[in-house]
Amino acid sequence: MKLNFKTIFQDSNYIYELLSSNISYLFRELQELTKFDDTKLCLAICQLIHDGRMRSMQVDNQIFYCKRL
């Protein structure tokens, strides 16, 4: 699989725009909002975390994602 970094960046920007600054989302919730498949969503989340625009946190064996303020 060849990675298209332009697409990953566009996808990550789309997710970032969807995020509210005070709400966290589960992976499946982000998937429902974006309609991205697992790989596309993972790559976009990784890009956001790498850029410092998103963070993840674990609560009761679930991982939540939210906008980094």
Secondary structure as GFF3:
##gff-version 3
##sequence-region A 1 69
A	DSSP	alpha_helix	5	18	.	.	.	ID=ss1
A	DSSP	beta_strand	25	26	.	.	.	ID=ss2
A	DSSP	alpha_helix	27	34	.	.	.	ID=ss3
A	DSSP	alpha_helix	38	51	.	.	.	ID=ss4
A	DSSP	beta_strand	54	59	.	.	.	ID=ss5
A	DSSP	beta_strand	62	67	.	.	.	ID=ss6
###
